[in-house]
């Protein structure tokens, strides 16, 4: 590759002014440029999509064990039940609603 060849590839997009204002506000809060913010958000989203599509291969015995585990009845976890009984600290709504 020649010494002056760029390794970056530009992406151009058209956005409504409201989207751009939202992106700029979030980028400022993170102390990032618009380009860095959008690039990071796009890369993170792409990674999430690809991770959701990951293929997991199991031999027949492992698959049977996996199926028996996910098919079994749920187990009650008392600590989680206790947490679920309490109102979230940020939820100030009245019970009467």
Secondary structure, DSSP 8 states (H G I E B T S, - for coil): --TT------------HHHHHHHHHHHHHHT--HHHHHHHHHHHHHHHHHHHT------HHHHHHHHHHHHS-----HHHHHHHHS--TT----TT-
